[in-house]
Amino acid sequence: MLGKLERRNLLIMAAAIILILLIIPVGAISLTASEDGDTSIQVEEFEAEILSVNNSTITVLKGDEELELYARGKWLLITSQLMNASCWAKVRDYVNEGDALVTIARIDSENQTANILLALKQDETTLIRLKFLKHHVKRYRNTGTYMSVKGSIIEKAGNYFLIDRNGNKAIVAVNGKWRKAGGGEVTWSDVSDEFRIGDEVRIFCHNILVMDEEFSEKFGINAFIWGYSGAIIDLTSGTTISKV
């Protein structure tokens, strides 16, 4: 067992090496992070049993191996009800004991090992470390006016909906207050029933984050859409909302 000081130093090193993950090919089996070869990083994805969760780590069982995974940091939480970016202490309550698919970075340095949680999928809950998500960005499109995106609604939640366009799926964030044409100020929950599954919508947005193929295959998301000065128009029902 590592002493408390060694353990603390290793976790500090692990947190720092998260930054390196921005330039690591995720499919790589191993990466040597020093000329002497005394530090290596290995990215793995596997089915595991979650044994416990606390404010900084989770403990999982991988086969017969028990692993403690460093989890502190910023996360994107996606459930069937909401999407939110927050710190681990606030999203950890969505993780339960039991089976899960986890992605980790295993760091070996001078006979010490640290394991960093990068992503987790459990039932209808998906957690993605923000730095890991940024690593998978293929293209970021931003404009001071707006871009137009068209697609059909395939899923709805409390503060987002999912659209499909030619087999590509995008999450559309709809937080905050809106103004409904002919109906005054509303929230998404007020008008969600008027945006039905299967409806065609046109979205006028400022930001589109396009993800790479590996991320899309793993998480079923090709893009994230947010930021509005124009409107979201349901071309099927005619309902139109614009950001307040």
Residue pairs with C-beta under 8 A, 6 or more apart in sequence:
2 10
2 112
6 112
10 109
10 112
10 113
10 114
11 70
11 114
13 107
13 109
13 114
14 70
14 107
14 114
14 115
14 116
15 70
15 72
15 73
15 116
17 33
17 39
17 41
17 105
17 107
17 116
18 73
18 105
18 116
18 129
18 131
19 131
20 31
20 33
20 41
21 41
21 43
21 105
21 118
21 131
21 132
21 135
22 131
22 134
22 135
23 135
24 31
24 41
24 43
24 135
26 43
26 135
26 136
26 214
27 43
27 214
28 43
29 42
30 40
30 41
30 42
31 40
31 41
31 42
32 39
32 40
33 39
33 40
33 41
38 109
38 110
39 107
39 108
39 109
39 110
40 107
40 108
40 109
41 105
41 106
41 107
42 105
42 106
42 107
42 108
43 103
43 104
43 105
43 106
43 118
44 103
44 104
44 106
45 101
45 102
45 103
45 104
45 218
46 62
46 101
46 102
47 99
47 100
47 101
47 102
48 60
48 61
48 62
48 67
48 99
48 100
48 101
48 102
49 60
49 61
49 97
49 98
49 99
49 100
50 58
50 59
50 60
50 95
50 96
50 97
50 98
50 99
50 100
50 122
51 59
51 60
51 61
51 66
51 97
52 58
52 59
52 97
53 59
53 92
53 95
53 96
53 97
54 92
55 72
55 88
55 89
55 92
56 70
56 71
56 72
56 88
57 68
57 69
57 70
57 71
57 72
58 68
58 69
58 71
58 92
58 95
58 117
59 66
59 67
59 68
59 69
60 66
60 67
60 69
60 100
60 102
61 67
67 104
67 115
68 115
69 102
69 104
69 115
69 116
69 117
70 114
70 115
70 116
70 117
71 88
71 92
71 117
72 87
72 88
72 89
73 87
73 88
73 129
73 130
73 131
74 85
74 86
74 87
74 129
74 130
74 131
75 85
75 86
75 87
75 88
75 91
75 127
75 128
75 129
75 130
76 83
76 84
76 85
76 127
76 128
76 129
76 130
76 133
77 83
77 84
77 85
77 86
77 91
77 94
77 125
77 126
77 127
78 125
78 126
78 127
78 128
78 171
79 94
79 124
79 125
79 126
79 157
80 124
80 157
81 157
81 158
82 157
82 158
82 159
82 160
83 157
83 159
83 160
83 171
83 173
84 91
84 159
85 130
91 127
94 125
94 127
95 120
95 122
95 125
95 127
96 122
98 122
99 122
100 120
100 121
100 122
101 120
101 121
101 122
102 117
102 119
102 120
102 121
103 117
103 118
103 119
103 120
103 132
104 115
104 116
104 117
104 118
105 115
105 116
105 118
106 113
106 114
106 115
107 113
107 114
107 115
107 116
117 129
118 128
118 129
118 132
119 126
119 127
119 128
119 129
119 132
119 218
119 219
120 126
120 127
121 127
121 219
126 219
128 219
133 211
133 215
136 211
136 212
136 214
136 215
137 209
137 210
137 211
137 212
138 210
138 211
138 212
138 213
139 209
139 210
140 207
140 208
140 209
140 210
141 147
141 207
141 208
141 209
141 210
142 206
142 207
142 208
143 206
144 206
145 229
146 204
146 205
146 206
146 228
146 229
146 230
147 204
147 205
147 206
147 208
148 202
148 203
148 204
148 230
149 163
149 165
149 170
149 202
149 203
149 205
149 208
149 225
150 165
150 200
150 201
150 202
150 203
150 235
151 163
151 164
151 165
151 170
151 200
151 201
151 203
152 163
152 164
152 165
152 198
152 199
152 200
152 201
153 161
153 162
153 163
153 195
153 196
153 197
153 198
153 199
153 201
154 162
154 163
154 164
154 169
154 197
154 198
155 161
155 162
155 197
156 162
156 192
156 195
156 197
158 188
158 189
159 173
159 174
159 175
159 188
160 171
160 172
160 173
160 174
161 171
161 172
161 174
161 195
162 169
162 170
162 171
162 172
163 169
163 170
163 172
163 201
163 203
168 216
168 222
168 223
169 216
169 220
169 221
169 222
169 223
170 208
170 221
170 222
170 223
170 224
170 225
171 221
171 223
171 224
171 225
172 203
172 205
172 225
172 226
172 232
173 224
173 225
173 226
174 188
174 232
175 188
176 187
176 243
176 244
177 185
177 186
177 187
177 243
177 244
178 185
178 186
178 187
178 188
178 191
178 241
178 242
178 243
178 244
179 185
179 186
179 241
179 242
179 243
179 244
180 186
180 190
180 191
180 239
180 240
180 241
181 231
181 239
181 240
181 241
181 242
183 191
185 244
186 241
191 239
191 241
194 234
194 237
194 239
195 201
195 234
195 237
195 239
196 234
196 236
196 237
198 236
199 234
199 235
199 236
199 237
200 234
200 235
200 236
201 232
201 233
201 234
201 235
201 236
202 232
202 233
202 235
203 225
203 228
203 232
203 233
204 228
204 229
204 230
204 231
204 232
205 225
205 226
205 227
205 228
205 230
206 226
206 227
206 228
206 229
207 224
207 225
207 226
207 227
208 223
208 224
208 225
209 223
209 224
209 225
210 222
210 223
211 219
211 221
211 222
211 223
211 224
215 221
216 222
228 242
228 243
229 243
230 242
231 240
231 241
231 242
232 240
232 241
232 242
233 239
233 240
234 240
